[in-house]
């Protein structure tokens, strides 16, 4: 299966994969400003996806990022991937 080997500062965090029917993402972002952020802003780091067969979203654990960190994503073929940290069906009712 297609998979991501995700590393931070040279240390392997996970081999993430979803199988043949889904979406896999690795996202690094920074958000600054606004009433909910401090003056420095916040970095975000997400590895996860969607299992299209079941409708379940999945997440892998990622650490908080700081200035100077290096994140890499290697695209690989893998027979086995690490288990996700969380798998869930989102509440789309708007109530929670």
Phi and psi restraints in degrees (value plus and minus 20) as a CYANA .aco file:
   2 UNK   PHI     -92.3   -52.3
   2 UNK   PSI     118.7   158.7
   3 UNK   PHI    -170.6  -130.6
   3 UNK   PSI     144.6   184.6
   4 UNK   PHI    -134.5   -94.5
   4 UNK   PSI     109.9   149.9
   5 UNK   PHI    -117.3   -77.3
   5 UNK   PSI      93.9   133.9
   6 UNK   PHI    -124.3   -84.3
   6 UNK   PSI     109.6   149.6
   7 UNK   PHI    -147.6  -107.6
   7 UNK   PSI     128.8   168.8
   8 UNK   PHI    -150.3  -110.3
   8 UNK   PSI     105.0   145.0
   9 UNK   PHI      31.8    71.8
   9 UNK   PSI      18.3    58.3
  10 UNK   PHI      64.8   104.8
  10 UNK   PSI     -31.4     8.6
  11 UNK   PHI    -113.1   -73.1
  11 UNK   PSI     109.0   149.0
  12 UNK   PHI     -88.6   -48.6
  12 UNK   PSI     104.4   144.4
  13 UNK   PHI    -113.1   -73.1
  13 UNK   PSI     -63.5   -23.5
  14 UNK   PHI    -189.4  -149.4
  14 UNK   PSI     141.8   181.8
  15 UNK   PHI    -131.6   -91.6
  15 UNK   PSI      88.8   128.8
  16 UNK   PHI    -120.7   -80.7
  16 UNK   PSI     116.9   156.9
  17 UNK   PHI    -174.3  -134.3
  17 UNK   PSI     138.3   178.3
  18 UNK   PHI    -146.4  -106.4
  18 UNK   PSI     -30.1     9.9
  19 UNK   PHI      76.3   116.3
  19 UNK   PSI    -183.1  -143.1
  20 UNK   PHI    -109.5   -69.5
  20 UNK   PSI     -23.7    16.3
  21 UNK   PHI    -157.8  -117.8
  21 UNK   PSI      66.2   106.2
  22 UNK   PHI     155.7   195.7
  22 UNK   PSI    -185.1  -145.1
  23 UNK   PHI    -149.5  -109.5
  23 UNK   PSI     114.8   154.8
  24 UNK   PHI    -145.6  -105.6
  24 UNK   PSI     112.2   152.2
  25 UNK   PHI    -152.4  -112.4
  25 UNK   PSI     130.2   170.2
  26 UNK   PHI    -155.6  -115.6
  26 UNK   PSI      94.7   134.7
  27 UNK   PHI    -146.0  -106.0
  27 UNK   PSI     109.9   149.9
  28 UNK   PHI    -139.4   -99.4
  28 UNK   PSI     109.8   149.8
  29 UNK   PHI    -163.6  -123.6
  29 UNK   PSI     147.9   187.9
  30 UNK   PHI    -156.2  -116.2
  30 UNK   PSI     115.9   155.9
  31 UNK   PHI    -148.9  -108.9
  31 UNK   PSI     107.5   147.5
  32 UNK   PHI    -146.4  -106.4
  32 UNK   PSI     135.3   175.3
  33 UNK   PHI      64.0   104.0
  33 UNK   PSI     159.5   199.5
  34 UNK   PHI      65.3   105.3
  34 UNK   PSI     147.6   187.6
  35 UNK   PHI     -91.7   -51.7
  35 UNK   PSI     -39.8     0.2
  36 UNK   PHI    -118.4   -78.4
  36 UNK   PSI     -16.4    23.6
  37 UNK   PHI    -138.2   -98.2
  37 UNK   PSI     128.0   168.0
  38 UNK   PHI    -100.4   -60.4
  38 UNK   PSI     157.1   197.1
  39 UNK   PHI     -83.2   -43.2
  39 UNK   PSI     -45.0    -5.0
  40 UNK   PHI    -100.7   -60.7
  40 UNK   PSI     -39.0     1.0
  41 UNK   PHI      59.1    99.1
  41 UNK   PSI     159.8   199.8
  42 UNK   PHI    -153.3  -113.3
  42 UNK   PSI     116.4   156.4
  43 UNK   PHI    -106.8   -66.8
  43 UNK   PSI     126.6   166.6
  44 UNK   PHI    -144.2  -104.2
  44 UNK   PSI     131.2   171.2
  45 UNK   PHI    -167.8  -127.8
  45 UNK   PSI      97.4   137.4
  46 UNK   PHI    -153.5  -113.5
  46 UNK   PSI     112.5   152.5
  47 UNK   PHI    -146.1  -106.1
  47 UNK   PSI     103.8   143.8
  48 UNK   PHI    -199.2  -159.2
  48 UNK   PSI    -178.2  -138.2
  49 UNK   PHI     151.4   191.4
  49 UNK   PSI    -179.6  -139.6
  50 UNK   PHI    -154.7  -114.7
  50 UNK   PSI     106.4   146.4
  51 UNK   PHI    -107.2   -67.2
  51 UNK   PSI      82.8   122.8
  52 UNK   PHI     -87.2   -47.2
  52 UNK   PSI     -41.9    -1.9
  53 UNK   PHI     -89.2   -49.2
  53 UNK   PSI     -55.6   -15.6
  54 UNK   PHI    -131.2   -91.2
  54 UNK   PSI     -33.0     7.0
  55 UNK   PHI      57.6    97.6
  55 UNK   PSI     -10.2    29.8
  56 UNK   PHI    -108.6   -68.6
  56 UNK   PSI     118.8   158.8
  57 UNK   PHI    -109.4   -69.4
  57 UNK   PSI     133.8   173.8
  58 UNK   PHI    -158.9  -118.9
  58 UNK   PSI     129.7   169.7
  59 UNK   PHI    -151.4  -111.4
  59 UNK   PSI     126.2   166.2
  60 UNK   PHI    -129.6   -89.6
  60 UNK   PSI     126.8   166.8
  61 UNK   PHI     -88.9   -48.9
  61 UNK   PSI     113.1   153.1
  62 UNK   PHI    -152.7  -112.7
  62 UNK   PSI     125.1   165.1
  63 UNK   PHI     -99.9   -59.9
  63 UNK   PSI     145.3   185.3
  64 UNK   PHI     -88.1   -48.1
  64 UNK   PSI     117.8   157.8
  65 UNK   PHI    -114.3   -74.3
  65 UNK   PSI     130.7   170.7
  66 UNK   PHI    -154.4  -114.4
  66 UNK   PSI     143.0   183.0
  67 UNK   PHI     -75.0   -35.0
  67 UNK   PSI     112.8   152.8
  68 UNK   PHI      80.5   120.5
  68 UNK   PSI     -37.0     3.0
  69 UNK   PHI     -87.5   -47.5
  69 UNK   PSI     129.7   169.7
  70 UNK   PHI    -139.6   -99.6
  70 UNK   PSI     105.3   145.3
  71 UNK   PHI    -135.1   -95.1
  71 UNK   PSI     114.6   154.6
  72 UNK   PHI    -152.7  -112.7
  72 UNK   PSI     129.2   169.2
  73 UNK   PHI    -149.4  -109.4
  73 UNK   PSI      97.5   137.5
  74 UNK   PHI    -122.9   -82.9
  74 UNK   PSI     108.4   148.4
  75 UNK   PHI    -108.9   -68.9
  75 UNK   PSI     102.9   142.9
  76 UNK   PHI    -156.6  -116.6
  76 UNK   PSI     146.0   186.0
  77 UNK   PHI    -119.1   -79.1
  77 UNK   PSI     110.8   150.8
  78 UNK   PHI    -159.2  -119.2
  78 UNK   PSI     120.1   160.1
  79 UNK   PHI    -101.7   -61.7
  79 UNK   PSI     -50.1   -10.1
  80 UNK   PHI    -153.1  -113.1
  80 UNK   PSI     118.3   158.3
  81 UNK   PHI    -143.8  -103.8
  81 UNK   PSI     146.2   186.2
  82 UNK   PHI     -92.6   -52.6
  82 UNK   PSI     127.2   167.2
  83 UNK   PHI     -88.3   -48.3
  83 UNK   PSI     123.9   163.9
  84 UNK   PHI     -90.0   -50.0
  84 UNK   PSI     139.1   179.1
  85 UNK   PHI     -98.7   -58.7
  85 UNK   PSI     -55.7   -15.7
  86 UNK   PHI    -163.0  -123.0
  86 UNK   PSI     120.3   160.3
  87 UNK   PHI    -156.3  -116.3
  87 UNK   PSI     108.6   148.6
  88 UNK   PHI    -176.9  -136.9
  88 UNK   PSI     138.9   178.9
  89 UNK   PHI    -122.8   -82.8
  89 UNK   PSI     100.6   140.6
  90 UNK   PHI     -87.0   -47.0
  90 UNK   PSI     127.7   167.7
  91 UNK   PHI    -101.8   -61.8
  91 UNK   PSI      85.7   125.7
  92 UNK   PHI    -116.3   -76.3
  92 UNK   PSI     -12.1    27.9
  93 UNK   PHI     -96.4   -56.4
  93 UNK   PSI     -34.1     5.9
  94 UNK   PHI      64.2   104.2
  94 UNK   PSI     -20.2    19.8
  95 UNK   PHI    -114.8   -74.8
  95 UNK   PSI     -18.7    21.3
